[in-house]
Amino acid sequence: MDPAVESTVRLMCDAMAAKDAVTLDSLYSDDMRLIHMTGTVQNKEEFLSGMSDGTFVYHGIKVVSIDGRDDGRTAEVRLRTLTDATVYGGSRHTWRLESQLKLRKESARWQIYESRVTTF
């Protein structure tokens, strides 16, 4: 896997924990969609709005593993994390999350266009 793919994924985790919407906006493609473990589907704007209004509060994200493959234009990554978060006004919890990420190379940099989240 291209090291830049892994760097992009790690940067996403760091930006989520730092509540850095500017970095996340640059990492997510404009047509990005996030499929939550509940089945709810959000576009980039809805997800970033949820972070800014407190719907999704990420206190910390510890990467457990990152593996995947790319063909130079697209990549598929399985990311496993321990995600310390408060979501939808519930109680704070550490979630064992697995994200199936799809990325594509846009203007010589990798962007995430899909994230499908489940638990492991």
N, CA, C and O atoms as a printed pandas DataFrame, in Angstrom:
     atom_number atom_name residue_name chain_id  residue_number  x_coord  y_coord  z_coord
0              1         N          MET        A               1    0.845   -1.179    0.000
1              2        CA          MET        A               1    0.000    0.000    0.000
2              3         C          MET        A               1    0.891    1.243    0.000
3              4         O          MET        A               1    1.888    1.310    0.718
4              5         N          ASP        A               2    0.517    2.206   -0.805
5              6        CA          ASP        A               2    1.236    3.480   -0.882
6              7         C          ASP        A               2    1.302    4.098    0.516
7              8         O          ASP        A               2    0.266    4.243    1.164
8              9         N          PRO        A               3    2.494    4.465    0.996
9             10        CA          PRO        A               3    2.607    5.082    2.328
10            11         C          PRO        A               3    1.760    6.351    2.464
11            12         O          PRO        A               3    1.340    6.699    3.567
12            13         N          ALA        A               4    1.511    7.034    1.364
13            14        CA          ALA        A               4    0.687    8.245    1.413
14            15         C          ALA        A               4   -0.766    7.922    1.754
15            16         O          ALA        A               4   -1.465    8.758    2.326
16            17         N          VAL        A               5   -1.225    6.725    1.411
17            18        CA          VAL        A               5   -2.578    6.305    1.781
18            19         C          VAL        A               5   -2.655    6.177    3.301
19            20         O          VAL        A               5   -3.571    6.708    3.928
20            21         N          GLU        A               6   -1.697    5.476    3.884
21            22        CA          GLU        A               6   -1.682    5.326    5.343
22            23         C          GLU        A               6   -1.560    6.685    6.022
23            24         O          GLU        A               6   -2.223    6.928    7.031
24            25         N          SER        A               7   -0.733    7.564    5.495
25            26        CA          SER        A               7   -0.591    8.910    6.070
26            27         C          SER        A               7   -1.917    9.666    6.048
27            28         O          SER        A               7   -2.266   10.347    7.011
28            29         N          THR        A               8   -2.648    9.542    4.950
29            30        CA          THR        A               8   -3.947   10.200    4.836
30            31         C          THR        A               8   -4.905    9.687    5.893
31            32         O          THR        A               8   -5.614   10.470    6.524
32            33         N          VAL        A               9   -4.933    8.381    6.091
33            34        CA          VAL        A               9   -5.832    7.767    7.071
34            35         C          VAL        A               9   -5.445    8.199    8.489
35            36         O          VAL        A               9   -6.316    8.533    9.292
36            37         N          ARG        A              10   -4.164    8.194    8.796
37            38        CA          ARG        A              10   -3.720    8.623   10.131
38            39         C          ARG        A              10   -4.035   10.106   10.366
39            40         O          ARG        A              10   -4.441   10.496   11.461
40            41         N          LEU        A              11   -3.848   10.913    9.343
41            42        CA          LEU        A              11   -4.156   12.333    9.453
42            43         C          LEU        A              11   -5.651   12.534    9.714
43            44         O          LEU        A              11   -6.029   13.416   10.486
44            45         N          MET        A              12   -6.498   11.728    9.082
45            46        CA          MET        A              12   -7.937   11.797    9.333
46            47         C          MET        A              12   -8.235   11.521   10.810
47            48         O          MET        A              12   -9.005   12.251   11.435
48            49         N          CYS        A              13   -7.634   10.480   11.362
49            50        CA          CYS        A              13   -7.853   10.149   12.773
50            51         C          CYS        A              13   -7.413   11.295   13.682
51            52         O          CYS        A              13   -8.129   11.668   14.612
52            53         N          ASP        A              14   -6.239   11.848   13.411
53            54        CA          ASP        A              14   -5.731   12.961   14.214
54            55         C          ASP        A              14   -6.645   14.177   14.107
55            56         O          ASP        A              14   -6.915   14.843   15.106
56            57         N          ALA        A              15   -7.122   14.467   12.898
57            58        CA          ALA        A              15   -7.986   15.628   12.684
58            59         C          ALA        A              15   -9.338   15.440   13.384
59            60         O          ALA        A              15   -9.897   16.399   13.916
60            61         N          MET        A              16   -9.861   14.220   13.387
61            62        CA          MET        A              16  -11.126   13.976   14.084
62            63         C          MET        A              16  -10.966   14.231   15.579
63            64         O          MET        A              16  -11.810   14.889   16.187
64            65         N          ALA        A              17   -9.899   13.720   16.174
65            66        CA          ALA        A              17   -9.668   13.909   17.608
66            67         C          ALA        A              17   -9.404   15.376   17.945
67            68         O          ALA        A              17   -9.738   15.836   19.037
68            69         N          ALA        A              18   -8.806   16.106   17.005
69            70        CA          ALA        A              18   -8.496   17.524   17.221
70            71         C          ALA        A              18   -9.657   18.444   16.838
71            72         O          ALA        A              18   -9.567   19.663   16.985
72            73         N          LYS        A              19  -10.750   17.848   16.345
73            74        CA          LYS        A              19  -11.911   18.623   15.883
74            75         C          LYS        A              19  -11.503   19.619   14.796
75            76         O          LYS        A              19  -11.984   20.752   14.759
76            77         N          ASP        A              20  -10.618   19.177   13.925
77            78        CA          ASP        A              20  -10.047   20.015   12.864
78            79         C          ASP        A              20  -10.839   19.831   11.570
79            80         O          ASP        A              20  -10.471   19.033   10.708
80            81         N          ALA        A              21  -11.927   20.582   11.455
81            82        CA          ALA        A              21  -12.814   20.466   10.296
82            83         C          ALA        A              21  -12.138   20.904    9.006
83            84         O          ALA        A              21  -12.471   20.395    7.936
84            85         N          VAL        A              22  -11.207   21.826    9.083
85            86        CA          VAL        A              22  -10.513   22.301    7.878
86            87         C          VAL        A              22   -9.699   21.166    7.263
87            88         O          VAL        A              22   -9.746   20.952    6.052
88            89         N          THR        A              23   -8.956   20.443    8.090
89            90        CA          THR        A              23   -8.170   19.314    7.580
90            91         C          THR        A              23   -9.086   18.211    7.066
91            92         O          THR        A              23   -8.838   17.654    5.996
92            93         N          LEU        A              24  -10.143   17.887    7.813
93            94        CA          LEU        A              24  -11.068   16.849    7.364
94            95         C          LEU        A              24  -11.709   17.231    6.035
95            96         O          LEU        A              24  -11.869   16.380    5.160
96            97         N          ASP        A              25  -12.073   18.488    5.876
97            98        CA          ASP        A              25  -12.663   18.947    4.622
98            99         C          ASP        A              25  -11.719   18.701    3.450
99           100         O          ASP        A              25  -12.159   18.367    2.350
100          101         N          SER        A              26  -10.418   18.869    3.690
101          102        CA          SER        A              26   -9.442   18.652    2.610
102          103         C          SER        A              26   -9.180   17.168    2.350
103          104         O          SER        A              26   -8.809   16.793    1.238
104          105         N          LEU        A              27   -9.370   16.320    3.369
105          106        CA          LEU        A              27   -9.131   14.879    3.217
106          107         C          LEU        A              27  -10.313   14.156    2.600
107          108         O          LEU        A              27  -10.141   13.130    1.942
108          109         N          TYR        A              28  -11.516   14.686    2.807
109          110        CA          TYR        A              28  -12.734   14.068    2.278
110          111         C          TYR        A              28  -13.060   14.674    0.915
111          112         O          TYR        A              28  -13.010   15.892    0.743
112          113         N          SER        A              29  -13.391   13.828   -0.043
113          114        CA          SER        A              29  -13.818   14.325   -1.348
114          115         C          SER        A              29  -15.178   15.009   -1.192
115          116         O          SER        A              29  -15.894   14.769   -0.220
116          117         N          ASP        A              30  -15.519   15.848   -2.142
117          118        CA          ASP        A              30  -16.797   16.554   -2.071
118          119         C          ASP        A              30  -17.983   15.596   -2.108
119          120         O          ASP        A              30  -19.048   15.914   -1.579
120          121         N          ASP        A              31  -17.814   14.429   -2.726
121          122        CA          ASP        A              31  -18.907   13.453   -2.793
122          123         C          ASP        A              31  -18.783   12.359   -1.729
123          124         O          ASP        A              31  -19.402   11.302   -1.843
124          125         N          MET        A              32  -17.988   12.619   -0.706
125          126        CA          MET        A              32  -17.761   11.641    0.354
126          127         C          MET        A              32  -19.073   11.279    1.032
127          128         O          MET        A              32  -19.951   12.120    1.225
128          129         N          ARG        A              33  -19.183    9.986    1.393
129          130        CA          ARG        A              33  -20.323    9.551    2.193
130          131         C          ARG        A              33  -19.827    8.653    3.310
131          132         O          ARG        A              33  -18.941    7.819    3.125
132          133         N          LEU        A              34  -20.424    8.850    4.469
133          134        CA          LEU        A              34  -20.097    8.084    5.658
134          135         C          LEU        A              34  -21.308    7.233    6.013
135          136         O          LEU        A              34  -22.415    7.745    6.177
136          137         N          ILE        A              35  -21.085    5.929    6.129
137          138        CA          ILE        A              35  -22.148    5.001    6.511
138          139         C          ILE        A              35  -21.861    4.557    7.946
139          140         O          ILE        A              35  -20.930    3.792    8.196
140          141         N          HIS        A              36  -22.668    5.046    8.874
141          142        CA          HIS        A              36  -22.486    4.727   10.292
142          143         C          HIS        A              36  -22.895    3.287   10.572
143          144         O          HIS        A              36  -23.561    2.654    9.753
144          145         N          MET        A              37  -22.495    2.770   11.733
145          146        CA          MET        A              37  -22.842    1.402   12.095
146          147         C          MET        A              37  -24.342    1.226   12.267
147          148         O          MET        A              37  -24.833    0.098   12.248
148          149         N          THR        A              38  -25.078    2.317   12.433
149          150        CA          THR        A              38  -26.538    2.264   12.535
150          151         C          THR        A              38  -27.203    2.172   11.160
151          152         O          THR        A              38  -28.404    1.919   11.060
152          153         N          GLY        A              39  -26.416    2.378   10.108
153          154        CA          GLY        A              39  -26.954    2.401    8.762
154          155         C          GLY        A              39  -27.221    3.805    8.246
155          156         O          GLY        A              39  -27.494    3.993    7.061
156          157         N          THR        A              40  -27.144    4.787    9.129
157          158        CA          THR        A              40  -27.335    6.180    8.726
158          159         C          THR        A              40  -26.237    6.574    7.744
159          160         O          THR        A              40  -25.062    6.275    7.956
160          161         N          VAL        A              41  -26.632    7.244    6.673
161          162        CA          VAL        A              41  -25.683    7.710    5.658
162          163         C          VAL        A              41  -25.633    9.229    5.713
163          164         O          VAL        A              41  -26.666    9.899    5.695
164          165         N          GLN        A              42  -24.418    9.761    5.780
165          166        CA          GLN        A              42  -24.223   11.212    5.773
166          167         C          GLN        A              42  -23.250   11.597    4.684
167          168         O          GLN        A              42  -22.343   10.839    4.341
168          169         N          ASN        A              43  -23.452   12.794    4.141
169          170        CA          ASN        A              43  -22.450   13.331    3.221
170          171         C          ASN        A              43  -21.423   14.120    4.030
171          172         O          ASN        A              43  -21.557   14.263    5.245
172          173         N          LYS        A              44  -20.418   14.621    3.361
173          174        CA          LYS        A              44  -19.329   15.324    4.044
174          175         C          LYS        A              44  -19.858   16.493    4.862
175          176         O          LYS        A              44  -19.500   16.653    6.029
176          177         N          GLU        A              45  -20.697   17.297    4.260
177          178        CA          GLU        A              45  -21.206   18.493    4.934
178          179         C          GLU        A              45  -21.979   18.132    6.201
179          180         O          GLU        A              45  -21.819   18.785    7.233
180          181         N          GLU        A              46  -22.810   17.104    6.131
181          182        CA          GLU        A              46  -23.592   16.685    7.296
182          183         C          GLU        A              46  -22.688   16.170    8.415
183          184         O          GLU        A              46  -22.910   16.477    9.586
184          185         N          PHE        A              47  -21.668   15.387    8.052
185          186        CA          PHE        A              47  -20.765   14.853    9.068
186          187         C          PHE        A              47  -19.971   15.964    9.738
187          188         O          PHE        A              47  -19.871   16.003   10.964
188          189         N          LEU        A              48  -19.406   16.869    8.943
189          190        CA          LEU        A              48  -18.622   17.973    9.516
190          191         C          LEU        A              48  -19.511   18.872   10.376
191          192         O          LEU        A              48  -19.065   19.378   11.405
192          193         N          SER        A              49  -20.741   19.073    9.970
193          194        CA          SER        A              49  -21.683   19.858   10.763
194          195         C          SER        A              49  -21.950   19.169   12.101
195          196         O          SER        A              49  -22.034   19.826   13.139
196          197         N          GLY        A              50  -22.082   17.847   12.070
197          198        CA          GLY        A              50  -22.284   17.078   13.296
198          199         C          GLY        A              50  -21.109   17.177   14.248
199          200         O          GLY        A              50  -21.285   17.136   15.466
200          201         N          MET        A              51  -19.931   17.306   13.706
201          202        CA          MET        A              51  -18.750   17.500   14.563
202          203         C          MET        A              51  -18.767   18.900   15.178
203          204         O          MET        A              51  -18.449   19.067   16.356
204          205         N          SER        A              52  -19.135   19.896   14.387
205          206        CA          SER        A              52  -19.105   21.271   14.900
206          207         C          SER        A              52  -20.235   21.548   15.880
207          208         O          SER        A              52  -20.077   22.386   16.768
208          209         N          ASP        A              53  -21.383   20.863   15.745
209          210        CA          ASP        A              53  -22.496   21.136   16.662
210          211         C          ASP        A              53  -22.526   20.196   17.872
211          212         O          ASP        A              53  -23.439   20.279   18.692
212          213         N          GLY        A              54  -21.535   19.304   17.989
213          214        CA          GLY        A              54  -21.436   18.433   19.154
214          215         C          GLY        A              54  -22.175   17.115   19.051
215          216         O          GLY        A              54  -22.218   16.354   20.018
216          217         N          THR        A              55  -22.764   16.828   17.885
217          218        CA          THR        A              55  -23.417   15.533   17.698
218          219         C          THR        A              55  -22.401   14.409   17.799
219          220         O          THR        A              55  -22.670   13.354   18.373
220          221         N          PHE        A              56  -21.212   14.658   17.222
221          222        CA          PHE        A              56  -20.104   13.692   17.272
222          223         C          PHE        A              56  -18.913   14.375   17.937
223          224         O          PHE        A              56  -18.344   15.321   17.392
224          225         N          VAL        A              57  -18.542   13.887   19.116
225          226        CA          VAL        A              57  -17.395   14.444   19.830
226          227         C          VAL        A              57  -16.368   13.328   19.985
227          228         O          VAL        A              57  -16.606   12.339   20.678
228          229         N          TYR        A              58  -15.234   13.500   19.334
229          230        CA          TYR        A              58  -14.154   12.514   19.396
230          231         C          TYR        A              58  -13.107   13.023   20.379
231          232         O          TYR        A              58  -12.476   14.055   20.150
232          233         N          HIS        A              59  -12.928   12.285   21.484
233          234        CA          HIS        A              59  -11.986   12.687   22.521
234          235         C          HIS        A              59  -10.587   12.151   22.234
235          236         O          HIS        A              59   -9.593   12.732   22.669
236          237         N          GLY        A              60  -10.516   11.056   21.511
237          238        CA          GLY        A              60   -9.239   10.449   21.171
238          239         C          GLY        A              60   -9.455    9.236   20.288
239          240         O          GLY        A              60  -10.464    8.540   20.402
240          241         N          ILE        A              61   -8.497    8.990   19.408
241          242        CA          ILE        A              61   -8.577    7.840   18.510
242          243         C          ILE        A              61   -7.218    7.152   18.509
243          244         O          ILE        A              61   -6.207    7.745   18.132
244          245         N          LYS        A              62   -7.208    5.893   18.935
245          246        CA          LYS        A              62   -5.979    5.101   18.921
246          247         C          LYS        A              62   -6.073    4.103   17.771
247          248         O          LYS        A              62   -6.981    3.273   17.731
248          249         N          VAL        A              63   -5.131    4.188   16.842
249          250        CA          VAL        A              63   -5.109    3.260   15.714
250          251         C          VAL        A              63   -4.618    1.894   16.194
251          252         O          VAL        A              63   -3.545    1.782   16.787
252          253         N          VAL        A              64   -5.414    0.864   15.932
253          254        CA          VAL        A              64   -5.038   -0.512   16.250
254          255         C          VAL        A              64   -4.341   -1.129   15.045
255          256         O          VAL        A              64   -3.301   -1.774   15.184
256          257         N          SER        A              65   -4.919   -0.930   13.857
257          258        CA          SER        A              65   -4.297   -1.461   12.638
258          259         C          SER        A              65   -4.826   -0.724   11.411
259          260         O          SER        A              65   -5.944   -0.209   11.388
260          261         N          ILE        A              66   -3.977   -0.700   10.407
261          262        CA          ILE        A              66   -4.331   -0.162    9.090
262          263         C          ILE        A              66   -3.772   -1.142    8.067
263          264         O          ILE        A              66   -2.573   -1.420    8.053
264          265         N          ASP        A              67   -4.644   -1.661    7.215
265          266        CA          ASP        A              67   -4.148   -2.496    6.119
266          267         C          ASP        A              67   -5.026   -2.266    4.903
267          268         O          ASP        A              67   -6.196   -1.898    5.016
268          269         N          GLY        A              68   -4.444   -2.489    3.755
269          270        CA          GLY        A              68   -5.206   -2.277    2.534
270          271         C          GLY        A              68   -4.350   -2.450    1.302
271          272         O          GLY        A              68   -3.249   -3.000    1.345
272          273         N          ARG        A              69   -4.894   -1.962    0.203
273          274        CA          ARG        A              69   -4.186   -2.066   -1.074
274          275         C          ARG        A              69   -4.602   -0.893   -1.954
275          276         O          ARG        A              69   -5.651   -0.280   -1.754
276          277         N          ASP        A              70   -3.759   -0.603   -2.923
277          278        CA          ASP        A              70   -4.088    0.439   -3.892
278          279         C          ASP        A              70   -3.559    0.030   -5.252
279          280         O          ASP        A              70   -2.674   -0.818   -5.364
280          281         N          ASP        A              71   -4.114    0.646   -6.281
281          282        CA          ASP        A              71   -3.657    0.393   -7.648
282          283         C          ASP        A              71   -3.035    1.646   -8.277
283          284         O          ASP        A              71   -2.859    1.720   -9.493
284          285         N          GLY        A              72   -2.707    2.624   -7.433
285          286        CA          GLY        A              72   -2.131    3.872   -7.913
286          287         C          GLY        A              72   -3.158    4.962   -8.153
287          288         O          GLY        A              72   -2.815    6.144   -8.182
288          289         N          ARG        A              73   -4.424    4.573   -8.326
289          290        CA          ARG        A              73   -5.507    5.547   -8.536
290          291         C          ARG        A              73   -6.582    5.458   -7.461
291          292         O          ARG        A              73   -7.167    6.468   -7.071
292          293         N          THR        A              74   -6.840    4.236   -6.984
293          294        CA          THR        A              74   -7.832    4.021   -5.930
294          295         C          THR        A              74   -7.236    3.124   -4.852
295          296         O          THR        A              74   -6.286    2.381   -5.096
296          297         N          ALA        A              75   -7.807    3.207   -3.667
297          298        CA          ALA        A              75   -7.321    2.386   -2.549
298          299         C          ALA        A              75   -8.503    1.954   -1.693
299          300         O          ALA        A              75   -9.509    2.655   -1.586
300          301         N          GLU        A              76   -8.350    0.776   -1.085
301          302        CA          GLU        A              76   -9.300    0.282   -0.107
302          303         C          GLU        A              76   -8.521   -0.044    1.155
303          304         O          GLU        A              76   -7.504   -0.737    1.109
304          305         N          VAL        A              77   -9.003    0.458    2.279
305          306        CA          VAL        A              77   -8.280    0.338    3.541
306          307         C          VAL        A              77   -9.229   -0.158    4.620
307          308         O          VAL        A              77  -10.379    0.271    4.702
308          309         N          ARG        A              78   -8.729   -1.070    5.448
309          310        CA          ARG        A              78   -9.443   -1.461    6.659
310          311         C          ARG        A              78   -8.702   -0.829    7.825
311          312         O          ARG        A              78   -7.535   -1.132    8.077
312          313         N          LEU        A              79   -9.391    0.045    8.526
313          314        CA          LEU        A              79   -8.845    0.759    9.676
314          315         C          LEU        A              79   -9.555    0.270   10.923
315          316         O          LEU        A              79  -10.784    0.277   10.984
316          317         N          ARG        A              80   -8.785   -0.157   11.921
317          318        CA          ARG        A              80   -9.353   -0.531   13.213
318          319         C          ARG        A              80   -8.830    0.438   14.260
319          320         O          ARG        A              80   -7.630    0.700   14.345
320          321         N          THR        A              81   -9.764    0.969   15.064
321          322        CA          THR        A              81   -9.390    1.950   16.075
322          323         C          THR        A              81  -10.109    1.683   17.383
323          324         O          THR        A              81  -11.139    1.010   17.426
324          325         N          LEU        A              82   -9.543    2.226   18.444
325          326        CA          LEU        A              82  -10.241    2.372   19.719
326          327         C          LEU        A              82  -10.593    3.855   19.771
327          328         O          LEU        A              82   -9.722    4.708   19.938
328          329         N          THR        A              83  -11.872    4.144   19.625
329          330        CA          THR        A              83  -12.335    5.521   19.472
330          331         C          THR        A              83  -13.110    5.955   20.704
331          332         O          THR        A              83  -14.192    5.444   20.994
332          333         N          ASP        A              84  -12.532    6.909   21.423
333          334        CA          ASP        A              84  -13.139    7.483   22.617
334          335         C          ASP        A              84  -14.052    8.612   22.138
335          336         O          ASP        A              84  -13.576    9.646   21.670
336          337         N          ALA        A              85  -15.379    8.405   22.260
337          338        CA          ALA        A              85  -16.308    9.370   21.678
338          339         C          ALA        A              85  -17.609    9.471   22.471
339          340         O          ALA        A              85  -18.007    8.565   23.202
340          341         N          THR        A              86  -18.241   10.617   22.286
341          342        CA          THR        A              86  -19.596   10.860   22.761
342          343         C          THR        A              86  -20.414   11.188   21.523
343          344         O          THR        A              86  -20.118   12.156   20.822
344          345         N          VAL        A              87  -21.445   10.387   21.248
345          346        CA          VAL        A              87  -22.230   10.598   20.028
346          347         C          VAL        A              87  -23.707   10.728   20.361
347          348         O          VAL        A              87  -24.218   10.067   21.265
348          349         N          TYR        A              88  -24.381   11.591   19.613
349          350        CA          TYR        A              88  -25.828   11.808   19.757
350          351         C          TYR        A              88  -26.237   12.110   21.191
351          352         O          TYR        A              88  -27.316   11.708   21.627
352          353         N          GLY        A              89  -25.375   12.822   21.934
353          354        CA          GLY        A              89  -25.724   13.229   23.290
354          355         C          GLY        A              89  -25.691   12.118   24.317
355          356         O          GLY        A              89  -26.106   12.320   25.458
356          357         N          GLY        A              90  -25.201   10.942   23.932
357          358        CA          GLY        A              90  -25.124    9.815   24.860
358          359         C          GLY        A              90  -23.941    9.941   25.800
359          360         O          GLY        A              90  -23.313   10.996   25.893
360          361         N          SER        A              91  -23.651    8.869   26.485
361          362        CA          SER        A              91  -22.514    8.874   27.395
362          363         C          SER        A              91  -21.220    8.588   26.629
363          364         O          SER        A              91  -21.227    7.979   25.559
364          365         N          ARG        A              92  -20.142    9.036   27.195
365          366        CA          ARG        A              92  -18.821    8.816   26.606
366          367         C          ARG        A              92  -18.483    7.329   26.667
367          368         O          ARG        A              92  -18.751    6.651   27.658
368          369         N          HIS        A              93  -17.886    6.843   25.579
369          370        CA          HIS        A              93  -17.615    5.410   25.471
370          371         C          HIS        A              93  -16.406    5.213   24.559
371          372         O          HIS        A              93  -16.176    6.013   23.652
372          373         N          THR        A              94  -15.644    4.165   24.792
373          374        CA          THR        A              94  -14.581    3.790   23.859
374          375         C          THR        A              94  -15.118    2.689   22.959
375          376         O          THR        A              94  -15.459    1.596   23.411
376          377         N          TRP        A              95  -15.183    3.006   21.681
377          378        CA          TRP        A              95  -15.734    2.109   20.671
378          379         C          TRP        A              95  -14.612    1.388   19.939
379          380         O          TRP        A              95  -13.598    1.994   19.594
380          381         N          ARG        A              96  -14.797    0.094   19.704
381          382        CA          ARG        A              96  -13.879   -0.695   18.872
382          383         C          ARG        A              96  -14.420   -0.622   17.445
383          384         O          ARG        A              96  -15.268   -1.424   17.053
384          385         N          LEU        A              97  -13.923    0.346   16.674
385          386        CA          LEU        A              97  -14.484    0.605   15.351
386          387         C          LEU        A              97  -13.603    0.064   14.229
387          388         O          LEU        A              97  -12.375    0.138   14.272
388          389         N          GLU        A              98  -14.279   -0.480   13.233
389          390        CA          GLU        A              98  -13.620   -0.878   11.994
390          391         C          GLU        A              98  -14.226   -0.040   10.875
391          392         O          GLU        A              98  -15.439   -0.047   10.667
392          393         N          SER        A              99  -13.383    0.668   10.170
393          394        CA          SER        A              99  -13.823    1.496    9.045
394          395         C          SER        A              99  -13.270    0.907    7.755
395          396         O          SER        A              99  -12.067    0.684    7.620
396          397         N          GLN        A             100  -14.159    0.665    6.825
397          398        CA          GLN        A             100  -13.759    0.270    5.474
398          399         C          GLN        A             100  -13.731    1.567    4.672
399          400         O          GLN        A             100  -14.774    2.152    4.377
400          401         N          LEU        A             101  -12.536    2.003    4.329
401          402        CA          LEU        A             101  -12.359    3.287    3.648
402          403         C          LEU        A             101  -12.062    3.070    2.176
403          404         O          LEU        A             101  -11.348    2.140    1.801
404          405         N          LYS        A             102  -12.616    3.938    1.352
405          406        CA          LYS        A             102  -12.292    3.962   -0.072
406          407         C          LYS        A             102  -11.714    5.335   -0.378
407          408         O          LYS        A             102  -12.277    6.369   -0.018
408          409         N          LEU        A             103  -10.565    5.308   -1.058
409          410        CA          LEU        A             103   -9.875    6.542   -1.410
410          411         C          LEU        A             103   -9.597    6.566   -2.897
411          412         O          LEU        A             103   -9.550    5.525   -3.552
412          413         N          ARG        A             104   -9.414    7.760   -3.421
413          414        CA          ARG        A             104   -8.965    7.906   -4.802
414          415         C          ARG        A             104   -7.983    9.066   -4.855
415          416         O          ARG        A             104   -8.034   10.001   -4.057
416          417         N          LYS        A             105   -7.092    8.965   -5.827
417          418        CA          LYS        A             105   -6.081    9.998   -6.003
418          419         C          LYS        A             105   -6.683   11.131   -6.820
419          420         O          LYS        A             105   -7.136   10.932   -7.948
420          421         N          GLU        A             106   -6.681   12.328   -6.231
421          422        CA          GLU        A             106   -7.201   13.527   -6.871
422          423         C          GLU        A             106   -6.085   14.562   -6.873
423          424         O          GLU        A             106   -5.589   14.949   -5.814
424          425         N          SER        A             107   -5.694   15.006   -8.048
425          426        CA          SER        A             107   -4.639   16.027   -8.154
426          427         C          SER        A             107   -3.412   15.645   -7.333
427          428         O          SER        A             107   -2.894   16.455   -6.564
428          429         N          ALA        A             108   -2.957   14.418   -7.498
429          430        CA          ALA        A             108   -1.734   13.886   -6.884
430          431         C          ALA        A             108   -1.821   13.704   -5.365
431          432         O          ALA        A             108   -0.791   13.536   -4.712
432          433         N          ARG        A             109   -3.024   13.733   -4.793
433          434        CA          ARG        A             109   -3.144   13.430   -3.359
434          435         C          ARG        A             109   -4.368   12.550   -3.137
435          436         O          ARG        A             109   -5.337   12.591   -3.894
436          437         N          TRP        A             110   -4.292   11.758   -2.079
437          438        CA          TRP        A             110   -5.353   10.813   -1.766
438          439         C          TRP        A             110   -6.483   11.513   -1.028
439          440         O          TRP        A             110   -6.253   12.316   -0.123
440          441         N          GLN        A             111   -7.718   11.191   -1.435
441          442        CA          GLN        A             111   -8.902   11.695   -0.746
442          443         C          GLN        A             111   -9.838   10.532   -0.441
443          444         O          GLN        A             111   -9.958    9.585   -1.219
444          445         N          ILE        A             112  -10.497   10.626    0.711
445          446        CA          ILE        A             112  -11.438    9.599    1.149
446          447         C          ILE        A             112  -12.807    9.922    0.572
447          448         O          ILE        A             112  -13.320   11.025    0.760
448          449         N          TYR        A             113  -13.400    8.958   -0.134
449          450        CA          TYR        A             113  -14.729    9.208   -0.687
450          451         C          TYR        A             113  -15.808    8.318   -0.080
451          452         O          TYR        A             113  -16.995    8.529   -0.325
452          453         N          GLU        A             114  -15.403    7.318    0.715
453          454        CA          GLU        A             114  -16.400    6.512    1.422
454          455         C          GLU        A             114  -15.794    5.948    2.691
455          456         O          GLU        A             114  -14.636    5.531    2.719
456          457         N          SER        A             115  -16.601    5.943    3.738
457          458        CA          SER        A             115  -16.216    5.347    5.010
458          459         C          SER        A             115  -17.414    4.570    5.534
459          460         O          SER        A             115  -18.465    5.150    5.807
460          461         N          ARG        A             116  -17.257    3.269    5.674
461          462        CA          ARG        A             116  -18.323    2.389    6.180
462          463         C          ARG        A             116  -17.848    1.866    7.529
463          464         O          ARG        A             116  -16.855    1.142    7.602
464          465         N          VAL        A             117  -18.558    2.232    8.606
465          466        CA          VAL        A             117  -18.104    1.953    9.957
466          467         C          VAL        A             117  -18.943    0.858   10.612
467          468         O          VAL        A             117  -20.173    0.886   10.579
468          469         N          THR        A             118  -18.240   -0.110   11.209
469          470        CA          THR        A             118  -18.855   -1.169   11.999
470          471         C          THR        A             118  -18.004   -1.326   13.254
471          472         O          THR        A             118  -17.056   -0.569   13.467
472          473         N          THR        A             119  -18.340   -2.302   14.076
473          474        CA          THR        A             119  -17.508   -2.604   15.250
474          475         C          THR        A             119  -16.740   -3.890   14.983
475          476         O          THR        A             119  -17.080   -4.666   14.091
476          477         N          PHE        A             120  -15.706   -4.094   15.773
477          478        CA          PHE        A             120  -14.964   -5.360   15.706
478          479         C          PHE        A             120  -14.734   -5.899   17.096
479          480         O          PHE        A             120  -14.127   -6.958   17.255
